[in-house]
Amino acid sequence: MEKIRISIVKYANSYPFVWGLKNSNLEKEAIIETDHPAVCASKLINGKVDIGLIPVVSLPEVKNHEIISDYCIGAYEKVKTVMLLSNSSFEAIKTVYLDYRSRSSVALARVLAKNMWKREFVWKETDKDFDFLNISEDEAIVVIGNQCFEFEPHFSFGLDLAEEWKKYTGYPFVFACWAAGRKIDRDFLEKFNRALRFGLDNIDRVVEDFSNSSPMRGETLKKYLTHNIDYIFDEKKKEGLKLFMGMVKEL
């Protein structure tokens, strides 16, 4: 039987999912790849994988997509790994460089700029060769994932975009969800969701296994996974997601 192809985000926020999938014997039935969020989306959109943990703004691009899990990457307050960073005051920022690895976070920055901050920035794309640490005084970067912990100490000003969204709307934010680009066997989906739950139920073991390969370690990583990230795709998140997608359409 042909294996199910799965693309999952390679950042710390998805460590419990990665651990659960790889410690539940699901690899006998699936090929699991780790990618940047934008790459997860691209692979699912182009049919290179069957299931992806993809940025929510990419959902409309996946033909006949189906959200297949009650788990997601979300946050109720500060997320700590989606930041706007600068060496100037917020009022002085004119240009914002956008992390090439992101889609939902880039869209969130644009939504907040238009609706909450009432600012018109010059938006500029980046690539893998862009030097995020070497920007001018009136510039800022939107950066995601583990890089936030590496880059934030080098800047004098920062905004947590999930926290800003909560201040503006009162809702939690959903960055990514599990989606399929084709019909997946129900038996496999049950095993898949049990594997995700298995990772979430074993955070201590997740922290132990990933501490040596992450910029966050020990209690810092555990606090991030248990306090900053919220993995349950509950009704509040679904309502917040609907509101966000409406705002994205208006951009």
CYANA upper distance limits for C-alpha pairs under 8 A (distance plus 0.5 A):
  2 GLU  CA     29 GLU  CA      8.39
  3 LYS  CA     28 LYS  CA      8.42
  3 LYS  CA     29 GLU  CA      5.58
  3 LYS  CA     30 ALA  CA      5.22
  3 LYS  CA     31 ILE  CA      6.85
  4 ILE  CA     29 GLU  CA      6.88
  4 ILE  CA     30 ALA  CA      4.98
  4 ILE  CA     31 ILE  CA      6.66
  4 ILE  CA     49 VAL  CA      8.20
  4 ILE  CA     50 ASP  CA      6.76
  4 ILE  CA     51 ILE  CA      8.21
  5 ARG  CA     30 ALA  CA      6.19
  5 ARG  CA     31 ILE  CA      5.33
  5 ARG  CA     32 ILE  CA      6.77
  5 ARG  CA     33 GLU  CA      8.35
  5 ARG  CA     48 LYS  CA      8.31
  5 ARG  CA     49 VAL  CA      5.26
  5 ARG  CA     50 ASP  CA      5.69
  5 ARG  CA     51 ILE  CA      6.91
  6 ILE  CA     30 ALA  CA      7.42
  6 ILE  CA     31 ILE  CA      6.50
  6 ILE  CA     32 ILE  CA      5.36
  6 ILE  CA     33 GLU  CA      6.60
  6 ILE  CA     49 VAL  CA      6.17
  6 ILE  CA     50 ASP  CA      6.57
  6 ILE  CA     51 ILE  CA      5.30
  6 ILE  CA     52 GLY  CA      6.18
  7 SER  CA     32 ILE  CA      6.54
  7 SER  CA     33 GLU  CA      5.30
  7 SER  CA     34 THR  CA      6.23
  7 SER  CA     35 ASP  CA      7.10
  7 SER  CA     40 CYS  CA      5.98
  7 SER  CA     43 LYS  CA      8.07
  7 SER  CA     44 LEU  CA      8.44
  7 SER  CA     49 VAL  CA      7.04
  7 SER  CA     51 ILE  CA      6.91
  7 SER  CA     52 GLY  CA      5.23
  7 SER  CA     53 LEU  CA      6.96
  8 ILE  CA     14 SER  CA      8.06
  8 ILE  CA     18 VAL  CA      7.84
  8 ILE  CA     32 ILE  CA      7.82
  8 ILE  CA     33 GLU  CA      6.66
  8 ILE  CA     34 THR  CA      5.37
  8 ILE  CA     35 ASP  CA      6.58
  8 ILE  CA     37 PRO  CA      8.30
  8 ILE  CA     40 CYS  CA      6.92
  8 ILE  CA     52 GLY  CA      6.42
  8 ILE  CA     53 LEU  CA      5.62
  8 ILE  CA     54 ILE  CA      8.27
  9 VAL  CA     14 SER  CA      6.65
  9 VAL  CA     34 THR  CA      6.01
  9 VAL  CA     35 ASP  CA      5.62
  9 VAL  CA     36 HIS  CA      6.05
  9 VAL  CA     37 PRO  CA      5.95
  9 VAL  CA     40 CYS  CA      7.29
  9 VAL  CA     53 LEU  CA      6.89
  9 VAL  CA     54 ILE  CA      8.31
 10 LYS  CA     14 SER  CA      7.22
 10 LYS  CA     15 TYR  CA      8.13
 10 LYS  CA     34 THR  CA      5.42
 10 LYS  CA     35 ASP  CA      5.78
 10 LYS  CA     36 HIS  CA      6.58
 10 LYS  CA     37 PRO  CA      8.41
 11 TYR  CA     15 TYR  CA      7.47
 11 TYR  CA     36 HIS  CA      8.18
 11 TYR  CA    145 GLY  CA      6.18
 11 TYR  CA    146 ASN  CA      6.67
 12 ALA  CA    145 GLY  CA      7.56
 12 ALA  CA    146 ASN  CA      7.02
 12 ALA  CA    214 SER  CA      7.62
 12 ALA  CA    225 LEU  CA      8.47
 13 ASN  CA     73 ILE  CA      7.55
 13 ASN  CA    145 GLY  CA      8.12
 13 ASN  CA    225 LEU  CA      7.04
 13 ASN  CA    229 ILE  CA      7.22
 14 SER  CA     18 VAL  CA      6.73
 14 SER  CA     73 ILE  CA      7.94
 15 TYR  CA     19 TRP  CA      6.45
 15 TYR  CA    206 VAL  CA      7.29
 15 TYR  CA    210 PHE  CA      7.98
 16 PRO  CA     20 GLY  CA      6.49
 16 PRO  CA    196 LEU  CA      7.71
 16 PRO  CA    199 GLY  CA      4.98
 16 PRO  CA    200 LEU  CA      5.94
 16 PRO  CA    202 ASN  CA      8.24
 16 PRO  CA    203 ILE  CA      7.16
 16 PRO  CA    206 VAL  CA      6.51
 17 PHE  CA     21 LEU  CA      6.59
 17 PHE  CA    195 ALA  CA      8.04
 17 PHE  CA    196 LEU  CA      5.54
 17 PHE  CA    197 ARG  CA      8.39
 17 PHE  CA    199 GLY  CA      6.06
 17 PHE  CA    200 LEU  CA      7.65
 18 VAL  CA     22 LYS  CA      6.65
 18 VAL  CA    196 LEU  CA      8.49
 18 VAL  CA    199 GLY  CA      8.02
 19 TRP  CA     23 ASN  CA      6.48
 19 TRP  CA    199 GLY  CA      6.09
 19 TRP  CA    206 VAL  CA      6.82
 20 GLY  CA     24 SER  CA      6.55
 20 GLY  CA    195 ALA  CA      5.34
 20 GLY  CA    196 LEU  CA      5.74
 20 GLY  CA    197 ARG  CA      7.63
 20 GLY  CA    198 PHE  CA      5.73
 20 GLY  CA    199 GLY  CA      4.35
 20 GLY  CA    200 LEU  CA      7.97
 21 LEU  CA     25 ASN  CA      7.94
 21 LEU  CA     26 LEU  CA      6.49
 21 LEU  CA     27 GLU  CA      7.78
 21 LEU  CA    192 PHE  CA      7.82
 21 LEU  CA    195 ALA  CA      5.69
 21 LEU  CA    196 LEU  CA      6.86
 21 LEU  CA    199 GLY  CA      7.97
 22 LYS  CA     26 LEU  CA      7.17
 22 LYS  CA     27 GLU  CA      6.88
 23 ASN  CA    195 ALA  CA      8.30
 24 SER  CA    195 ALA  CA      6.26
 24 SER  CA    198 PHE  CA      8.17
 26 LEU  CA     30 ALA  CA      6.54
 26 LEU  CA    191 LYS  CA      7.96
 26 LEU  CA    192 PHE  CA      7.77
 26 LEU  CA    195 ALA  CA      8.04
 27 GLU  CA     31 ILE  CA      6.65
 27 GLU  CA     32 ILE  CA      7.60
 35 ASP  CA     39 VAL  CA      6.35
 35 ASP  CA     40 CYS  CA      6.34
 36 HIS  CA     40 CYS  CA      6.81
 36 HIS  CA    101 ARG  CA      6.18
 36 HIS  CA    102 SER  CA      8.14
 37 PRO  CA     41 ALA  CA      6.93
 37 PRO  CA     53 LEU  CA      8.10
 37 PRO  CA     54 ILE  CA      6.57
 37 PRO  CA     55 PRO  CA      6.78
 37 PRO  CA    101 ARG  CA      6.57
 37 PRO  CA    102 SER  CA      6.38
 37 PRO  CA    103 ARG  CA      7.87
 38 ALA  CA     42 SER  CA      6.71
 38 ALA  CA     54 ILE  CA      7.94
 38 ALA  CA     55 PRO  CA      7.62
 38 ALA  CA    100 TYR  CA      8.17
 38 ALA  CA    101 ARG  CA      5.86
 38 ALA  CA    102 SER  CA      5.92
 38 ALA  CA    103 ARG  CA      6.54
 39 VAL  CA     43 LYS  CA      6.56
 39 VAL  CA    101 ARG  CA      8.07
 40 CYS  CA     44 LEU  CA      6.92
 40 CYS  CA     52 GLY  CA      6.37
 40 CYS  CA     53 LEU  CA      7.01
 40 CYS  CA     54 ILE  CA      6.11
 41 ALA  CA     45 ILE  CA      6.54
 41 ALA  CA     52 GLY  CA      7.38
 41 ALA  CA     53 LEU  CA      8.15
 41 ALA  CA     54 ILE  CA      5.49
 41 ALA  CA     55 PRO  CA      7.11
 41 ALA  CA     58 SER  CA      6.78
 42 SER  CA     46 ASN  CA      6.55
 43 LYS  CA     47 GLY  CA      6.56
 43 LYS  CA     48 LYS  CA      5.35
 43 LYS  CA     49 VAL  CA      6.21
 43 LYS  CA     52 GLY  CA      8.40
 44 LEU  CA     48 LYS  CA      6.45
 44 LEU  CA     49 VAL  CA      5.73
 44 LEU  CA     50 ASP  CA      6.92
 44 LEU  CA     51 ILE  CA      7.18
 44 LEU  CA     52 GLY  CA      6.58
 44 LEU  CA     62 VAL  CA      7.31
 44 LEU  CA    180 ALA  CA      8.06
 44 LEU  CA    181 GLY  CA      6.89
 45 ILE  CA     61 GLU  CA      6.74
 45 ILE  CA     62 VAL  CA      5.31
 45 ILE  CA     63 LYS  CA      7.80
 45 ILE  CA    181 GLY  CA      7.95
 47 GLY  CA    181 GLY  CA      7.63
 50 ASP  CA    180 ALA  CA      6.15
 50 ASP  CA    181 GLY  CA      6.17
 50 ASP  CA    182 ARG  CA      7.03
 51 ILE  CA    178 TRP  CA      7.50
 51 ILE  CA    179 ALA  CA      6.21
 51 ILE  CA    180 ALA  CA      4.90
 51 ILE  CA    181 GLY  CA      7.07
 52 GLY  CA    178 TRP  CA      6.19
 52 GLY  CA    179 ALA  CA      6.08
 52 GLY  CA    180 ALA  CA      6.99
 53 LEU  CA     72 CYS  CA      8.44
 53 LEU  CA    176 ALA  CA      6.58
 53 LEU  CA    177 CYS  CA      5.84
 53 LEU  CA    178 TRP  CA      4.99
 53 LEU  CA    179 ALA  CA      7.01
 54 ILE  CA     58 SER  CA      7.37
 54 ILE  CA     59 LEU  CA      8.03
 54 ILE  CA    176 ALA  CA      5.59
 54 ILE  CA    177 CYS  CA      6.23
 54 ILE  CA    178 TRP  CA      6.94
 54 ILE  CA    179 ALA  CA      7.56
 55 PRO  CA     59 LEU  CA      7.81
 55 PRO  CA    102 SER  CA      8.19
 55 PRO  CA    103 ARG  CA      6.54
 55 PRO  CA    104 SER  CA      5.71
 55 PRO  CA    175 PHE  CA      6.23
 55 PRO  CA    176 ALA  CA      4.76
 55 PRO  CA    177 CYS  CA      7.26
 56 VAL  CA    104 SER  CA      6.57
 56 VAL  CA    174 VAL  CA      7.72
 56 VAL  CA    175 PHE  CA      6.48
 56 VAL  CA    176 ALA  CA      5.56
 56 VAL  CA    177 CYS  CA      6.84
 57 VAL  CA    103 ARG  CA      7.12
 57 VAL  CA    104 SER  CA      5.91
 57 VAL  CA    107 ALA  CA      7.99
 57 VAL  CA    245 MET  CA      7.51
 57 VAL  CA    248 VAL  CA      8.43
 58 SER  CA     62 VAL  CA      7.55
 58 SER  CA    103 ARG  CA      7.90
 58 SER  CA    104 SER  CA      8.31
 59 LEU  CA     65 HIS  CA      7.46
 59 LEU  CA    179 ALA  CA      8.32
 60 PRO  CA     65 HIS  CA      8.28
 62 VAL  CA    181 GLY  CA      6.74
 63 LYS  CA    181 GLY  CA      6.97
 64 ASN  CA    181 GLY  CA      6.73
 64 ASN  CA    182 ARG  CA      7.43
 65 HIS  CA    179 ALA  CA      6.87
 65 HIS  CA    180 ALA  CA      6.11
 65 HIS  CA    181 GLY  CA      5.33
 65 HIS  CA    182 ARG  CA      7.34
 66 GLU  CA    179 ALA  CA      5.91
 66 GLU  CA    180 ALA  CA      5.87
 66 GLU  CA    181 GLY  CA      7.28
 66 GLU  CA    182 ARG  CA      8.20
 67 ILE  CA    177 CYS  CA      7.66
 67 ILE  CA    178 TRP  CA      6.27
 67 ILE  CA    179 ALA  CA      4.83
 67 ILE  CA    180 ALA  CA      7.02
 68 ILE  CA    178 TRP  CA      6.41
 68 ILE  CA    179 ALA  CA      6.01
 68 ILE  CA    180 ALA  CA      7.14
 68 ILE  CA    189 LEU  CA      7.89
 69 SER  CA    177 CYS  CA      8.19
 69 SER  CA    178 TRP  CA      6.37
 69 SER  CA    179 ALA  CA      8.13
 69 SER  CA    193 ASN  CA      6.99
 69 SER  CA    233 PHE  CA      8.47
 70 ASP  CA    232 ILE  CA      6.67
 70 ASP  CA    233 PHE  CA      5.48
 70 ASP  CA    234 ASP  CA      7.81
 71 TYR  CA    177 CYS  CA      7.49
 71 TYR  CA    178 TRP  CA      7.79
 71 TYR  CA    196 LEU  CA      8.26
 71 TYR  CA    231 TYR  CA      5.80
 71 TYR  CA    232 ILE  CA      5.27
 71 TYR  CA    233 PHE  CA      5.50
 72 CYS  CA    174 VAL  CA      7.60
 72 CYS  CA    175 PHE  CA      8.26
 72 CYS  CA    176 ALA  CA      6.38
 72 CYS  CA    177 CYS  CA      4.99
 72 CYS  CA    178 TRP  CA      7.02
 72 CYS  CA    230 ASP  CA      8.30
 72 CYS  CA    231 TYR  CA      5.48
 72 CYS  CA    232 ILE  CA      6.57
 72 CYS  CA    233 PHE  CA      6.03
 73 ILE  CA    174 VAL  CA      6.53
 73 ILE  CA    175 PHE  CA      6.11
 73 ILE  CA    176 ALA  CA      5.63
 73 ILE  CA    177 CYS  CA      6.82
 73 ILE  CA    229 ILE  CA      7.21
 73 ILE  CA    230 ASP  CA      7.03
 73 ILE  CA    231 TYR  CA      5.83
 73 ILE  CA    232 ILE  CA      8.48
 74 GLY  CA    172 PRO  CA      7.60
 74 GLY  CA    173 PHE  CA      5.99
 74 GLY  CA    174 VAL  CA      4.75
 74 GLY  CA    175 PHE  CA      6.14
 74 GLY  CA    176 ALA  CA      7.67
 74 GLY  CA    229 ILE  CA      6.26
 74 GLY  CA    230 ASP  CA      5.53
 74 GLY  CA    231 TYR  CA      6.37
 74 GLY  CA    232 ILE  CA      8.18
 74 GLY  CA    233 PHE  CA      8.25
 74 GLY  CA    237 LYS  CA      8.16
 75 ALA  CA     79 VAL  CA      6.26
 75 ALA  CA    162 ALA  CA      7.14
 75 ALA  CA    172 PRO  CA      6.12
 75 ALA  CA    173 PHE  CA      5.95
 75 ALA  CA    174 VAL  CA      7.20
 75 ALA  CA    228 ASN  CA      6.64
 75 ALA  CA    229 ILE  CA      5.51
 75 ALA  CA    230 ASP  CA      5.53
 75 ALA  CA    231 TYR  CA      8.39
 76 TYR  CA    162 ALA  CA      8.04
 76 TYR  CA    163 GLU  CA      8.25
 76 TYR  CA    166 LYS  CA      7.62
 76 TYR  CA    171 TYR  CA      7.75
 76 TYR  CA    172 PRO  CA      4.77
 76 TYR  CA    173 PHE  CA      7.04
 76 TYR  CA    228 ASN  CA      8.05
 76 TYR  CA    229 ILE  CA      8.23
 76 TYR  CA    230 ASP  CA      7.32
 77 GLU  CA    162 ALA  CA      6.74
 77 GLU  CA    163 GLU  CA      5.46
 77 GLU  CA    166 LYS  CA      6.96
 77 GLU  CA    172 PRO  CA      7.41
 77 GLU  CA    228 ASN  CA      7.45
 78 LYS  CA    160 ASP  CA      6.64
 78 LYS  CA    161 LEU  CA      8.23
 78 LYS  CA    162 ALA  CA      6.18
 78 LYS  CA    163 GLU  CA      5.22
 78 LYS  CA    228 ASN  CA      6.45
 79 VAL  CA    160 ASP  CA      7.37
 79 VAL  CA    161 LEU  CA      8.34
 79 VAL  CA    162 ALA  CA      6.39
 79 VAL  CA    163 GLU  CA      7.68
 79 VAL  CA    224 TYR  CA      8.42
 79 VAL  CA    228 ASN  CA      5.26
 79 VAL  CA    229 ILE  CA      6.62
 80 LYS  CA    148 CYS  CA      7.69
 80 LYS  CA    149 PHE  CA      8.41
 80 LYS  CA    160 ASP  CA      6.70
 80 LYS  CA    224 TYR  CA      8.47
 80 LYS  CA    228 ASN  CA      7.47
 81 THR  CA    143 VAL  CA      8.21
 81 THR  CA    144 ILE  CA      5.75
 81 THR  CA    145 GLY  CA      5.31
 81 THR  CA    146 ASN  CA      7.03
 81 THR  CA    147 GLN  CA      8.15
 81 THR  CA    148 CYS  CA      5.85
 81 THR  CA    149 PHE  CA      7.78
 81 THR  CA    160 ASP  CA      8.30
 82 VAL  CA    105 SER  CA      7.19
 82 VAL  CA    142 VAL  CA      7.78
 82 VAL  CA    143 VAL  CA      6.47
 82 VAL  CA    144 ILE  CA      5.00
 82 VAL  CA    145 GLY  CA      7.05
 82 VAL  CA    148 CYS  CA      7.47
 82 VAL  CA    160 ASP  CA      6.61
 82 VAL  CA    161 LEU  CA      6.42
 82 VAL  CA    162 ALA  CA      7.62
 83 MET  CA    141 ILE  CA      8.46
 83 MET  CA    142 VAL  CA      6.19
 83 MET  CA    143 VAL  CA      6.03
 83 MET  CA    144 ILE  CA      6.94
 83 MET  CA    148 CYS  CA      7.20
 83 MET  CA    158 GLY  CA      7.04
 83 MET  CA    159 LEU  CA      6.08
 83 MET  CA    160 ASP  CA      5.29
 83 MET  CA    161 LEU  CA      6.25
 84 LEU  CA    140 ALA  CA      7.12
 84 LEU  CA    141 ILE  CA      6.06
 84 LEU  CA    142 VAL  CA      5.03
 84 LEU  CA    143 VAL  CA      7.02
 84 LEU  CA    158 GLY  CA      5.98
 84 LEU  CA    159 LEU  CA      5.62
 84 LEU  CA    160 ASP  CA      7.15
 84 LEU  CA    161 LEU  CA      7.54
 85 LEU  CA    140 ALA  CA      5.95
 85 LEU  CA    141 ILE  CA      5.87
 85 LEU  CA    142 VAL  CA      7.07
 85 LEU  CA    143 VAL  CA      8.18
 85 LEU  CA    152 GLU  CA      7.41
 85 LEU  CA    155 PHE  CA      6.80
 85 LEU  CA    156 SER  CA      8.29
 85 LEU  CA    157 PHE  CA      6.22
 85 LEU  CA    158 GLY  CA      4.92
 85 LEU  CA    159 LEU  CA      7.14
 86 SER  CA     90 PHE  CA      8.34
 86 SER  CA     93 ILE  CA      8.26
 86 SER  CA    137 GLU  CA      7.99
 86 SER  CA    138 ASP  CA      8.36
 86 SER  CA    139 GLU  CA      6.86
 86 SER  CA    140 ALA  CA      4.92
 86 SER  CA    141 ILE  CA      7.11
 86 SER  CA    155 PHE  CA      6.16
 86 SER  CA    156 SER  CA      6.92
 86 SER  CA    157 PHE  CA      5.66
 86 SER  CA    158 GLY  CA      6.88
 87 ASN  CA    136 SER  CA      8.43
 87 ASN  CA    137 GLU  CA      6.25
 87 ASN  CA    138 ASP  CA      8.16
 87 ASN  CA    139 GLU  CA      8.19
 87 ASN  CA    140 ALA  CA      7.95
 87 ASN  CA    155 PHE  CA      5.74
 87 ASN  CA    156 SER  CA      5.45
 87 ASN  CA    157 PHE  CA      6.29
 88 SER  CA     92 ALA  CA      6.62
 88 SER  CA     93 ILE  CA      7.13
 88 SER  CA    137 GLU  CA      5.99
 88 SER  CA    138 ASP  CA      6.53
 88 SER  CA    139 GLU  CA      8.03
 88 SER  CA    156 SER  CA      7.61
 88 SER  CA    157 PHE  CA      7.13
 89 SER  CA     93 ILE  CA      7.30
 89 SER  CA    157 PHE  CA      7.10
 90 PHE  CA    157 PHE  CA      8.04
 92 ALA  CA    138 ASP  CA      6.16
 93 ILE  CA    121 PHE  CA      8.15
 93 ILE  CA    137 GLU  CA      8.29
 93 ILE  CA    138 ASP  CA      5.05
 93 ILE  CA    139 GLU  CA      5.81
 93 ILE  CA    140 ALA  CA      7.01
 94 LYS  CA    120 GLU  CA      8.49
 94 LYS  CA    121 PHE  CA      5.81
 94 LYS  CA    122 VAL  CA      6.76
 94 LYS  CA    138 ASP  CA      6.11
 94 LYS  CA    139 GLU  CA      6.42
 94 LYS  CA    140 ALA  CA      8.49
 95 THR  CA    121 PHE  CA      5.90
 95 THR  CA    122 VAL  CA      5.06
 95 THR  CA    123 TRP  CA      6.50
 95 THR  CA    124 LYS  CA      7.82
 95 THR  CA    138 ASP  CA      7.23
 95 THR  CA    139 GLU  CA      5.26
 95 THR  CA    140 ALA  CA      6.80
 96 VAL  CA    121 PHE  CA      6.98
 96 VAL  CA    122 VAL  CA      6.66
 96 VAL  CA    123 TRP  CA      5.62
 96 VAL  CA    124 LYS  CA      6.69
 96 VAL  CA    139 GLU  CA      6.25
 96 VAL  CA    140 ALA  CA      5.23
 96 VAL  CA    141 ILE  CA      5.84
 96 VAL  CA    142 VAL  CA      7.49
 97 TYR  CA    123 TRP  CA      6.56
 97 TYR  CA    124 LYS  CA      5.28
 97 TYR  CA    125 GLU  CA      6.38
 97 TYR  CA    126 THR  CA      7.00
 97 TYR  CA    139 GLU  CA      8.11
 97 TYR  CA    140 ALA  CA      6.71
 97 TYR  CA    141 ILE  CA      5.11
 97 TYR  CA    142 VAL  CA      6.67
 98 LEU  CA    102 SER  CA      8.46
 98 LEU  CA    106 VAL  CA      6.69
 98 LEU  CA    123 TRP  CA      7.58
 98 LEU  CA    124 LYS  CA      6.60
 98 LEU  CA    125 GLU  CA      5.74
 98 LEU  CA    126 THR  CA      6.53
 98 LEU  CA    141 ILE  CA      6.54
 98 LEU  CA    142 VAL  CA      5.57
 98 LEU  CA    143 VAL  CA      7.49
 99 ASP  CA    106 VAL  CA      7.62
 99 ASP  CA    125 GLU  CA      7.66
 99 ASP  CA    126 THR  CA      6.57
 99 ASP  CA    127 ASP  CA      8.17
 99 ASP  CA    141 ILE  CA      7.83
 99 ASP  CA    142 VAL  CA      6.20
 99 ASP  CA    143 VAL  CA      5.71
 99 ASP  CA    144 ILE  CA      7.47
100 TYR  CA    125 GLU  CA      7.18
100 TYR  CA    126 THR  CA      5.86
100 TYR  CA    127 ASP  CA      6.01
100 TYR  CA    128 LYS  CA      7.82
101 ARG  CA    144 ILE  CA      8.17
102 SER  CA    106 VAL  CA      6.65
102 SER  CA    144 ILE  CA      7.48
103 ARG  CA    107 ALA  CA      6.73
104 SER  CA    108 LEU  CA      6.55
104 SER  CA    175 PHE  CA      6.34
104 SER  CA    176 ALA  CA      8.08
105 SER  CA    109 ALA  CA      6.73
105 SER  CA    142 VAL  CA      8.27
105 SER  CA    144 ILE  CA      7.90
105 SER  CA    161 LEU  CA      8.37
105 SER  CA    175 PHE  CA      7.58
106 VAL  CA    110 ARG  CA      6.99
106 VAL  CA    142 VAL  CA      7.52
107 ALA  CA    111 VAL  CA      6.63
107 ALA  CA    248 VAL  CA      7.29
108 LEU  CA    112 LEU  CA      6.59
108 LEU  CA    161 LEU  CA      7.84
108 LEU  CA    244 PHE  CA      8.48
109 ALA  CA    113 ALA  CA      6.58
109 ALA  CA    142 VAL  CA      8.03
109 ALA  CA    161 LEU  CA      7.53
110 ARG  CA    114 LYS  CA      6.74
110 ARG  CA    251 LEU  CA      8.21
111 VAL  CA    115 ASN  CA      6.48
111 VAL  CA    116 MET  CA      8.23
111 VAL  CA    247 MET  CA      7.01
111 VAL  CA    248 VAL  CA      7.06
111 VAL  CA    251 LEU  CA      7.66
112 LEU  CA    116 MET  CA      5.44
112 LEU  CA    117 TRP  CA      6.50
112 LEU  CA    118 LYS  CA      8.39
112 LEU  CA    164 GLU  CA      8.19
112 LEU  CA    165 TRP  CA      7.63
113 ALA  CA    117 TRP  CA      5.28
113 ALA  CA    118 LYS  CA      6.05
113 ALA  CA    119 ARG  CA      5.66
113 ALA  CA    120 GLU  CA      7.36
113 ALA  CA    121 PHE  CA      8.34
114 LYS  CA    118 LYS  CA      5.52
114 LYS  CA    119 ARG  CA      6.56
114 LYS  CA    120 GLU  CA      7.63
116 MET  CA    168 TYR  CA      6.92
126 THR  CA    130 PHE  CA      6.33
131 ASP  CA    135 ILE  CA      8.21
132 PHE  CA    141 ILE  CA      7.44
133 LEU  CA    151 PHE  CA      7.61
133 LEU  CA    154 HIS  CA      7.89
135 ILE  CA    139 GLU  CA      6.67
135 ILE  CA    140 ALA  CA      7.73
143 VAL  CA    147 GLN  CA      7.46
143 VAL  CA    148 CYS  CA      6.80
144 ILE  CA    148 CYS  CA      6.44
146 ASN  CA    150 GLU  CA      7.43
146 ASN  CA    214 SER  CA      8.13
146 ASN  CA    215 PRO  CA      7.06
146 ASN  CA    216 MET  CA      8.45
147 GLN  CA    151 PHE  CA      6.35
148 CYS  CA    152 GLU  CA      6.09
149 PHE  CA    153 PRO  CA      8.06
149 PHE  CA    215 PRO  CA      7.40
149 PHE  CA    216 MET  CA      8.08
150 GLU  CA    215 PRO  CA      7.69
151 PHE  CA    155 PHE  CA      7.70
152 GLU  CA    158 GLY  CA      7.88
159 LEU  CA    164 GLU  CA      7.93
160 ASP  CA    164 GLU  CA      6.82
161 LEU  CA    165 TRP  CA      6.66
162 ALA  CA    166 LYS  CA      6.80
162 ALA  CA    172 PRO  CA      8.02
162 ALA  CA    173 PHE  CA      6.68
163 GLU  CA    167 LYS  CA      6.74
164 GLU  CA    168 TYR  CA      6.72
165 TRP  CA    169 THR  CA      6.48
165 TRP  CA    170 GLY  CA      7.94
165 TRP  CA    171 TYR  CA      7.78
165 TRP  CA    172 PRO  CA      8.02
165 TRP  CA    173 PHE  CA      7.53
166 LYS  CA    170 GLY  CA      5.15
166 LYS  CA    171 TYR  CA      5.72
166 LYS  CA    172 PRO  CA      6.36
166 LYS  CA    173 PHE  CA      7.87
171 TYR  CA    236 LYS  CA      7.13
171 TYR  CA    237 LYS  CA      7.45
171 TYR  CA    239 GLU  CA      8.21
171 TYR  CA    240 GLY  CA      5.76
172 PRO  CA    236 LYS  CA      7.34
172 PRO  CA    237 LYS  CA      6.13
172 PRO  CA    240 GLY  CA      6.69
173 PHE  CA    237 LYS  CA      6.77
173 PHE  CA    240 GLY  CA      6.72
173 PHE  CA    241 LEU  CA      7.28
174 VAL  CA    237 LYS  CA      6.75
174 VAL  CA    240 GLY  CA      8.01
174 VAL  CA    241 LEU  CA      6.67
180 ALA  CA    184 ILE  CA      7.87
184 ILE  CA    188 PHE  CA      7.64
184 ILE  CA    189 LEU  CA      7.35
185 ASP  CA    189 LEU  CA      6.91
186 ARG  CA    190 GLU  CA      6.75
187 ASP  CA    191 LYS  CA      7.00
188 PHE  CA    192 PHE  CA      6.48
189 LEU  CA    193 ASN  CA      6.59
190 GLU  CA    194 ARG  CA      6.68
191 LYS  CA    195 ALA  CA      6.65
192 PHE  CA    196 LEU  CA      6.98
193 ASN  CA    197 ARG  CA      6.73
194 ARG  CA    198 PHE  CA      6.51
195 ALA  CA    199 GLY  CA      6.99
196 LEU  CA    200 LEU  CA      7.00
197 ARG  CA    201 ASP  CA      6.54
198 PHE  CA    202 ASN  CA      6.92
199 GLY  CA    203 ILE  CA      7.14
199 GLY  CA    206 VAL  CA      7.65
202 ASN  CA    206 VAL  CA      6.81
203 ILE  CA    207 VAL  CA      6.56
203 ILE  CA    222 LYS  CA      7.63
203 ILE  CA    225 LEU  CA      8.23
204 ASP  CA    208 GLU  CA      6.74
204 ASP  CA    222 LYS  CA      7.78
205 ARG  CA    209 ASP  CA      6.64
206 VAL  CA    210 PHE  CA      6.63
207 VAL  CA    211 SER  CA      6.13
207 VAL  CA    217 ARG  CA      7.85
207 VAL  CA    218 GLY  CA      6.86
207 VAL  CA    221 LEU  CA      7.01
207 VAL  CA    222 LYS  CA      6.63
208 GLU  CA    218 GLY  CA      7.71
210 PHE  CA    214 SER  CA      6.69
210 PHE  CA    217 ARG  CA      8.36
211 SER  CA    215 PRO  CA      8.39
211 SER  CA    216 MET  CA      7.22
211 SER  CA    217 ARG  CA      5.06
211 SER  CA    218 GLY  CA      6.61
211 SER  CA    221 LEU  CA      7.92
212 ASN  CA    217 ARG  CA      7.63
216 MET  CA    220 THR  CA      6.38
216 MET  CA    221 LEU  CA      5.46
217 ARG  CA    221 LEU  CA      5.47
217 ARG  CA    222 LYS  CA      8.28
218 GLY  CA    222 LYS  CA      6.79
219 GLU  CA    223 LYS  CA      6.42
220 THR  CA    224 TYR  CA      6.73
221 LEU  CA    225 LEU  CA      6.74
222 LYS  CA    226 THR  CA      6.60
223 LYS  CA    227 HIS  CA      5.94
223 LYS  CA    228 ASN  CA      7.64
224 TYR  CA    228 ASN  CA      5.43
224 TYR  CA    229 ILE  CA      6.94
225 LEU  CA    229 ILE  CA      5.90
225 LEU  CA    230 ASP  CA      8.31
226 THR  CA    230 ASP  CA      7.71
233 PHE  CA    237 LYS  CA      6.49
233 PHE  CA    238 LYS  CA      7.33
234 ASP  CA    238 LYS  CA      6.81
235 GLU  CA    239 GLU  CA      6.64
236 LYS  CA    240 GLY  CA      6.67
237 LYS  CA    241 LEU  CA      6.42
238 LYS  CA    242 LYS  CA      6.71
239 GLU  CA    243 LEU  CA      6.84
240 GLY  CA    244 PHE  CA      6.64
241 LEU  CA    245 MET  CA      6.60
242 LYS  CA    246 GLY  CA      6.80
243 LEU  CA    247 MET  CA      6.93
244 PHE  CA    248 VAL  CA      6.70
245 MET  CA    249 LYS  CA      6.85
246 GLY  CA    250 GLU  CA      7.16
247 MET  CA    251 LEU  CA      7.17
